[in-house]
Amino acid sequence: MPTERAQRIHIFKQAFGAGRIEGVVWRVPEPVPPSEHPYKYRLVYVVDGKRIVGYDNERGKGDHKHIGDKELNYAFSGVKQLLADFMIDVEANKL
């Protein structure tokens, strides 16, 4: 019986403002602890090599976002809302 693998469901990379936005979202067979949903994601807005806004759910930390030097919890409620929330923060911090 083959093991289930992660499936990439969304990917983007484009110029934005003075930098670029890029991201990837995977559907995973099991949640990435302590997240409880079946998604792994990494979204970032970068200017001159510096992260301005970032969203991710790394193992051990769960869903969170980075705004400048601040790391804040993020309440994941679905992929569509994740992408919308990311773009709201990018627009608010656009350089």
Helices and strands as residue ranges (DSSP letters): E 7-16, E 19-27, E 39-47, E 50-56, E 64-67, E 70-73, H 79-92
